[in-house]
Amino acid sequence: MPPDARAALGAALEGDAWEREFIAARRRVGREAAETFRVLLLRGARADAATVTRLYERGDAGERRAVLLALPDLPVGDAALPLVEDALRANDTGLIEAAVGPYAGRHLDQHLWRHAVLKCVFTGVPVAAVASLAERADAELARMLADFAAERAAAGRPVPPDVPTVLALTPPAATGQEA
């Protein structure tokens, strides 16, 4: 982050106007630094669940993405799960990518987490963005991805390259692979 953006961050956190600075970040520090600036503002302010929910619901895609990226470091517990679920219903790949990070890895139940992985594969979000992928990949995820791959192949469409990557993380018996 440029020095002037760092100075603006310090000034915003000294007062009570940090939420206004969060909203004005793009104008204040430029497009390149705005996301980092917003995430650092949220972390520095130790924003609570009500605040991040309000900022997410009223925010544009950049503001929403910053909220999602900051969640793992905020004192929100499970209260921010509706924000992650909302982002996973979107077709904005930037939001989806931010939604499958460490917060989702820790807080999404297994059913929703599997669907988040499938959403990534379907929309082209690299599965490298999915937190806890190696630890949480299971037989049911393998079944879901194998079914998806079979449907794609039957329709003459290419199978996304991340499908074999994820299947390699699942137990061999679950995918029919030999050990």
N, C-alpha and C positions, 0 to 999 in steps of 0.2 A: 504494500500500500504506500502511495507517495507520502512524503513528509507533511504536506499540507492536509492530507486526509487524516493522518495520525493526529495532527494538532486539532482538527475539527472533532475527532472522536473524543479526545480528552476534554475538550470544552463542552461537548454535548453531555458527557457523563458527569461533569461537575455540577450541572444545573438540573432542573427538572424538565427540560425541554427535549429530552432524548427521543421521545416518541415523534415529535415534529421533525427532528433530524433524521429519524428512520424513514419517514415518508419522503422527505426532501433529499435523500441521499444521492440520487442520480444527478440532481442539479448541483448539489453541494460538492461532491467529490468526483463526479464523472461516471460514465457507464462502466468502465473497467474496474473501478474500485468499489462501486456501490454495494455489491453483494457482500464482500468482505466487511465493509463498513457496517452494514446492517447486522450481520451476524455478530460482530464484535460489540455493537451497541446492545443487542439483546443479552449477550453473555455478561457484559459489564454491568448492565442494569439489573441482572438476575431477574428478568421478566417472569412473571407468574403465568399460570394457565389462562386466567381471564384476559390478561394483556395480550398474550400471543394469539389467543383466539380472536380477539377484536382486531388485531393487526392483520391476521390472516384473512378473516372474513371481509374486511374492507380493502384489502390490498390488491395490487395488480400482481401479475405473475412473478415479477422480480421480488416483490415484497413477500409473497407467499413462499417462494423458494428459500429466501433467507430465513424465514421462520422455521421451515422444515429442517434446514441445515443446522440451526442453532438448538433444536429440541434436545439432543443428547446431553447438552451442557446446562440445561435449565431445570429449575425445581418445579417440574410440572407433573411428575408421576405419569399415571395412565390418562390424565385429563386431556392430553393433547391427541389421543388416538383418533378422535373424529376428524382432526385436520389431516392426518395421514390417510385415513380412509377416503376423505374427500379428494385428495390429490391422486389417489390410486383410481378413482372413478374418472378422472380427467383424461384427455387425450394429449395433454401437453407433456412431452417427453422430459422436459426440464424439471417439471414438478414430480413426475413419476420417479425420476432418478434421485431427486432429493428425498422423496418419501420413503425409499427403501434403504435408507442409511441406518446407522447404529440405533437410533431411537426405535425404528420399526423392528430391527433385529432383536431388541430386548422386550418390546411391548406387544407386538402383534401376536395374536394367538396363531397356532400352527395352520389352521384352515385359511385365515386371511393372508398369512405370510406366503403360503403356497400359491394362492391366487395372485399375489403381488409379483412373485417370480414369473408366473405364466404371463402376466401383463407385460413385464419387461421383455420377455422373449417375443411376444406378439407385436409389441410396438417398436422393437429394435433398440431398447435401452440395454446397454451392455450389462450382462449379469455380474460383471466385476463390481458394479455399483451396489449390489445386494449384500448388505451386512449379514454376517453369520451364515452365509450360504453353505460352506463346507460342514458346519456343525448341525444345521437344521435340515439339509436335504434328506429326504426319506423315501420310503417305498411308494407312498401315495403321490408325492411330487413326481417320481419317476413314471408312474402310471399315467398321470395327467400329461406329462410331456411326451411320452410315447404315443398316447392317443392323438395329441396335437400334431406330432410329426407324421403319423399315419394319415391323418386327414389331409395334411398339406401334400404329402406324396400322392395320395389318391386323386387329388385335384390337379396334379401336374405342377404343383408349386414347389419352389425350393424350401427345404427345411432350414430355418435359421441356424447359423453356426454355433450359437450358444446352447442349443439343445444337447448335442453330444457332450459339451463341457459340463453341463449340469448332471446329465445321466452318469457321467464318470464319477461324480461325487456321491452317488446313491449306492446303497448296498448292492453287490452283484446279483444276489438272488432276486432282488426286487425288479431288476431290469432284464433278467434272463441271461445276463452275461456270465461267463465263466470267470473264476477267480484267477 
